[in-house]
Amino acid sequence: MKREFSVIIERDTDGYFVASVPQLAGCHTQAKSLDELMERIREAIALCLEFEQEQDSLDFVGVQRVAVEL
């Protein structure tokens, strides 16, 4: 079975590309090049999906906005 995921890609201050998958909690990786990043995020997604199958599923409740005083 093939599944598709949206991947957010950003560049940090050190020049590394950082990828995260909002649909999979904790699924992220980084690399120096985009080609390497895409390879690594595919591996990360596979690992996250494997882990997800072993866990109890969560029901989405909602989103809250939180203020923090600095």
N, C-alpha and C positions, 0 to 999 in steps of 0.2 A: 504494500500500500504506500502510495506517495502522498506526502503532506507538504504544504508550503507555508512558510512563515515570513512575516515582515521582519527585517533586520534594520536596526538603527545603527548608522555608522558615524562616528565622530573622530576628530583628531585631537589628541591631548597636547599640552604645552611642550612635551618632549618630542613631538612629531610622530608618535605612535598612533595607529588607527585602532579604535576601540569599537567593537560590535556588541550589541545586546539585542535580545529577542524578548519584547514585552510580553508575549503570550506564554513564555516559560520563565517562571521565577528563578532568578539566579543564573540565567543562561547568558554568559558574556565571555568575551576573550579579547585579546589584543595582539597586534603584529606590526612590524615595521612597513610592510607593503600590503596593498589591497589584495593581491593574489594570495599571499600567505594568510591574510585575514579571512578570506572566504573559505579557504581550506579548513582553517581552525574553527570557524563558526559552524561549519557542517559537522565537524567532530563533536563540538560542544552540544549542538542540538541533538545529535544521536545519543549522547550520554545523558542529557536532561530527559529525553523521552524514555530512556531505559529506566532511569531513577523514578520518573513520574508514574510508570506502570506499577512500581513497587509500593507506592504511597497511596493513602486514602485520598479520594478527591475532595476538594473544597468547593463549597457553594459561594458564588459571588454575592456579596452583600451590598456593596456600594463604594463610593469614593467620598472621602471627607477632606475638607480643607483645614489645615492646622496652622495657626500662627505661632511663631517662636520669637521671643524678644532677644535681640542681640546686644 
